[in-house]
Amino acid sequence: MDPEELIRRCRAIRLSEEEGGRVSFKTKMKAKGEKIAAGCLVGKVLHTRGVNVEGLKTAMQRVWKTSREVKIESLGDNTFMFRFGSEADKRSIMVGGPWHFDRALIVLTEPAGIGDIKK
């Protein structure tokens, strides 16, 4: 099918009154995102060289001794997202610092809003 035919067919599509109602996912997605962010911390390892995410995960699991697994995702430039399985684990990590990895300080903060994490 050529592009002109496809455009003509798309323009011909009409919804009935019943089908025409709008579904908004924005509020549901925002609430889900806020719930996920509430269980996370963002951290930067202040090291001059790159940090191995698996090494960081192994070391932090051993030191933090959380009740549930901590998932760690690299955001680039030695910045990481730490997703905690429980709010109590997250709180204990925030108040139990300062933390370090490979003789480099780890700066932790709670994510706030939507945007570029590097700002």
Buried (B, 14 or more C-beta within 10 A) or exposed (E): EEEEEEEEEEEEEEEEEEEEEEEEEEEEEEEEEEEEBEBBBBBBBEBEEEBEEEEBBEBBEEEBEBEEEBEBEBEEEBBBBBBBBEEEBBEBBEEEEEBBBEEBBBEBEEBEEEEEEEE
